[in-house]
Amino acid sequence: MEKQTHPHNTSGEEFSDNEGCVYENDSYESILDGVYSNEYIYDSEMTIQNKYQTKHEVNHVNVDDSRYGVYRRPMKVGSKRFSYNHLSKDKPGIQKKGQEDNYHAEDRKAKRMDWNDYQRLDVIHSFLDELEYDYPSICTVGTIGLSREDRNLKILKVSNSDAHNPAVWLDAGIHAREWIAPAVATYIANHIVRNFSSLPSSITNKDWYFHPVVNPDGYEYSHTVDRMWRKNKAYIGGKLVGVDLNRNFSYGWGGKGSSETPTSVFYRGPEPFSEPESCAVRDVLLYSGIPFKVYITLHSYGQIILFPFAYKDELCPDYVRLLEGATVMSKAIHESSGNTYKVGLSRDVMYGAAGTSNDFSYGVAKIPYCYLLELRSKKHKFRLPKEEIEETGNEILSCIKALMEFIDEKSATEKTE
């Protein structure tokens, strides 16, 4: 595979790479850390097996996505339940839902959520259910789809039920090996839920949607088989290859920073939204009718705050406002922990990327504030020690609180102008 270079890197250092980027003086093998072997060779005639076939009916708008594969019922704004119905077919040669989840399940049967270690998917999903059980007046758990291997794509909604609230979407774990991202997403959710009555209005005047593990199949696979696995669990010709879900969104799909080669870490899939995991996120952001004002997606690593665009050179129309928000977040992190998070466009501080969820959320879903946060750390790369989970959670919680205050102040100023 051809190496990607960055004009501002002169050190030859392996850059923070949630995307597996390689600089001129780095070896491709070192950045992948042994993820891929030569076992899987694919010719141009091979096609994705078990492609999804579906029809969406959302908010009384018929969306014919016959290639995707699950039928989803409309999500209604303000309803207590916002789960979809699913009609999915068994996929030959792929593990059934729960087989990996139940790996050593007896040892984890009594496991409760904490942030002293990285947790498995079943613990994370049980944690969401526990929050709903303990705080039924503000918490709702729903399922927005099924993964390739038929695992639930679970979401937690936190709301004071004010119909006028704008909404915040926060997701994590779109790349399997970035374990710190789901840990931080659940840390933030836990803090907001358990302290809701004492939090400032800039937090409580919004509906929060947490999707802590966008890629549950890959996340489990990274725990049970391959720690450095990045993509989902799509198959080609009966062989596991995986699609990079953060190259599978439609906005800018197929551009630089993605690949048509199945063995690439940047493999974008055969077409936009070929994967059920990216479809599920799209459907909520685009078709639910929920008034999202903020989109935040957590990745690792690099300590960087990015905003659109990642796939093209031109500045987005709201560049100044988004830069101001990113700067507010970076300052809050520094005041909280002393750590420095760079801010800017992906191509300036990292590299270009096409077909990302962040660009889609801004460019297609028209969400005003869209940010991708690359968490810790440059030193440990994807293997951040568990001792730093809570520290990372605290600094990101601080920056999100600061962003919410900034957004409310900005909105108030715009109303008076």
N, C-alpha and C positions, 0 to 999 in steps of 0.2 A: 504494500500500500504506500502511496506517495505521502511523504511527511508533510505536515502543515507547519508553516513558519509564522512567526510574528515579528513585525518590523521593529518593535520596541524592546525585544529581548536580545541582549548581546552577551548574556552570561552563559548560555547553554544550559541553564538550570531547568529541571523538569518543573514546568509551571503547574500551578494549582489547577487541577483538571478534573472537574467533574465530568468533562466531556472527553477525556482521554487525549487531549491535544498534545502534539509532539513538536518540539522546537528543533531547529536545524541541527544542533549538536547532540541531541538526545537520541537514544536508540528506541525504536518503536517497541521492542520487546520489554524494555525497562518500564515504559509507561503503562503497558498492559499488565505487567506483573504476573505474567504467566496465565492470562485469562484464556487465550485461545491456543489450541494445538493445531497441528497440521492434519488432524484426523478428518476435519470437515472440509471437503473441496466440493464446490458447486459449479455446475455449468450454467450457461445462460438460458437453457431450456427449462430449468427447474422452476416450479411455482409454489407459492405458499399453499400449504395443504389446509383443509378444513376451514376455508374462508367463511366468514360469517354472512348470513343472509337475514335481513330484517326489514321491518317497516316501522317507522316511528310515527306516533301520533301524539303531538305535544301541544298542549294549550289550544286544542282544536285546529292546529295547523298540521296537515299531513306532510311528513317529510319522508320521501322515498329513499331510504338508504339500504337498498336491497342487498348490498354486499356485506353488511356488518354483522348480523346474526342474532340479535335478541330483540324481542318486542318490549318496548318500554311504555308504561302508562304515564300520562301527563303528571308532572309535579305541580301542585297547586300552591300558589303563594299563600302563606299564612295558615296552611293546614297543619294539623298536628303531625300527621304522617306524610313523609315525602319520599317513600320508597317506590321503586318501580317493580312491575311484574316482569318475570323473565321466562322465556321459552327457549332454552338452549339445548343443542344436541351434544351427545357424547362425542368426544374427539379421540379417535383411535390413536393408540400409542402415547397418550399423554396421561400423566398421573391424575387420578380423580381428586377433586377438592377434598382437602383434609388429610390426605395421605402423608404429605410432608408436615402439615400442621400438627399431626399427632405423633410425630417423631419424638420419642422419649416423652410422650404426653403424660405418662404416669408420674414422671419426675417433676413435671411442671403443673400438675393438677391444681395444687393449692397456691400457685404463684400469683401474687398480686402485683399490680403496676408500681414500679418505683424507678428512680433515675440514677440508681447506683450501678446499673449495668444496662446493656442493650437488650431489649425485650423482643421476643418472637411475636409473630403476627397474632396468634391466638390470645396472647396476653394483652396486646394493644386493643384488639377488638372487644375483649371482655371489659377492659377499662372504659371504653366508650359506653358500653351497656351499664356499667356500674354508675357512671356519672348520671345517666338518665334515670336510673333507679333512685339514686340518692337526691337528685335535684330535678324532680319531674316538672316543676313549674317553669324552669328555664331551659331544660335540655331535651332534645329529641334526637334519636338515632335512626338513621335510615340507610337504605341500600340503593345506590344509583346505577348499579350494573353488576355484571359478572366478569371476571378476568378470563383469560384464555383457558385456564385450568378450572374455571367455574368457582373461583373464590369470590366471596362478596367484596364489593367495593363500598366500604362503609364510610358514612359521614356522620359527624356530630354537629347539630345546630344548637347554638346558644343564643337565647333571645328573651327579652322582657315582654314580648308579644305586642309591642307598639307597631301598628301597621305602617307608621311613617318612617320607620328605621331604614336607612340604607344598609347594604350588606357588605361584609368582608369575607372573601374566600382565602383560605390558607391551606395549601397542600404541601406534601413532602413525599419522598420516597419514589419519585418517578424513575430514578436510577437506583438499582437494587443495592449496590455496594455502599451507598452513602448513608450509613446507619445513623449518623448523628442527626440527620434531617427529621425522620419520624420521631426520634427521641425529643427533639426540641419542639416539634409541633404538638406532641402530647403534653409536654411540660407547660407550654403556653395555654393550651386548653384547660388543663388542670387548674392553673392559677386563676384564670378568668372565671371558671365555674365556681370554685370554692371561695373566691373573694368577691363575687359579683356585687353584693350589697354594699361593699365599701370602696368599690372602684370608681374613678371619675366618670363623669357623664360622657366623655369622649370615647369610652369603652362601652358603657352600657346603652348608649343610644344607637347602637349598631347591632344587626343580626350577624352572628359569626358562624361560618361554615368551615369545619375542619375536616380535611380528607388526609389523614396522616400517612397512609400507604397507598399511593396511586398504583404501584406495581407490586401487588402482593405475591404473585408467583415468583418473580425475580428476587424479591426480598427473602422469601423462604429458601429459595435455591442458594442464595448467598450465605445462608446460615447452615445449610445441610450438605452442600456439595462444593460450591466454588465461591469463596469469600469475595473474589474480585469480579463476580458477574455483575453486569451493568444493565442489560436490556430486559425485555419481557421474555416470555417462553413460547414465542412463535416458532413453528417448525417449517422446514423446507425439505421436501422429499423424504419425510420421515426422520430427518435429522434436526436436532435443536440448533437454532441459529439466533433467534431473538430479534426484535425490532427495538430500536432506540425510540422510546415513546416521546422524547423531547425533540425528535425530528419528524414526528408523524402528524403534526398539526398542519392545517391547510395553508396558513398564511406564510408565504415564502417557501412552501414545500418544494423540495428538489433543488434548492439553490446551494451556494457554496457553504461549506461547513456541515454538509450531509453527504451520504454516500448511497449509491445504488447497489453496492456490493454486499451481499448478505453477511460475509465474515467481518465486515468493518464494524467497529464500535459505534460508528455514526449511521449505521444502516437505517434508512428512513422508512422502510416498508415499500410494498409495491404501489401504493397510492396513499393519498392523505386519508387519515382516519381508517386505515385498514385494521386497526386494533381496537378491541372493545374497551380497553382502559382509557385510551384517548377519546373515544366516542362518548364515554360516560361523562367525562369532564366537559367536553364540548356541549353536550345536551343540557347540562345544568346551567352553564354560563350563558348559552345562547338562546335556549328555548324555554326555560323555566318561568320566565317573567319576573324573576327575582332581581331587584334593583341593585346589582353589584356596583359598588363604588371603588372597591379596593381588591386587587388580586396580588397575592404574595405566594411565591413558590420557593421552597427551601431546598438547597443543594449543598454539596461540599465537593471540593474544598477551595480555599483561597482567600477568605475574608474580604469579600468584594460585594458591593451592592450595585446591581445592574438594572437598567430600564431600557425600553424599546428605543431604537430597533436593533436587533441582533443580525438580521439577514441582509440588510442593505445599508448603504453609506449615508443616505440622507437622514437629517434629524427629524424626529417626530414633531408634530405641531405643538405639543405640550412639553417640549424639551426643558425649558427653563423651570417650569413648575415641578416636573419630575426630578430635575436636578436638585432643586431646593428641598424636596422631600427626602431624597437620598442623603443629602448633606445633614439634614436634621437627624436622620437615623444613625449615620456614622458618628456624629457628635455624641449622641446618647450612648452609644456603645463605648466610646472612649471614656466618657464620664463614669460609666458603670464598671468597666473592667480594666481600662487602660489600653485595650487592644485597638488597633487601627484597622478600619475597613475602608478600602478604596471605593470610590464611587465613579460611575461613568457608563459609557456604552460598551457593550461586549467587545466590539472590534477594537476599541481603544485600550481597554485594560486587560482583555483576554484574547478573544478571537471571534470571528464571525460564526453564526450558527443559523441554519434555516429550518423552518417548520417547528419552532418552539412554542410552548404553551404561553409564554409571556408575551411574545409578539402577537399571537392569536388573540389573547385576552384584550389587548389594547387595540389592535388593528381591525378585528372582526367583531368581537363582543362589545367593543367600545367602552371598556371599563376605564375610568379616568386615571386611576393610580395603579400602575402595574410594576411590580418589582420582583427580581430574582435575587435571592440572597445566597451567596456562597459562604458557608460557615467555616469554622476552623477545620484543619490548620495546615499551614504550609510545611511545618515540621513533620507532622505525623501523616500527612496526606489523608487517605481514606480510613486509616486505622487509628482514629483519634482515641486515646485512652479513655476508658469509662469514667475515670476520675474527673474528666473535664466536661461530662455531660451537663451537670447542673450549672456549672460556670457559663457554659455556652448558652444554656437555656435562659439564664438570668440576663445576659447581655442582649440577646435577641428580644426577650420580653421588654426590656427597657427601650429598645429602638422602635418596637411596634407601638408601645404606648406613646412615644414621642411623635411618631407618624400620625397617629389618630388625633392627637392634639393639634398638630400642624394642619391636618385636613379640615378640622372643625374651624380653626381660626381663619384659614383660607376661605372657607365657605362663607363665614360671617362677613369677611371683608368684601367678598364679591357681591353679596346681597346689598351692601350699603353703597356700592359704587354706581 
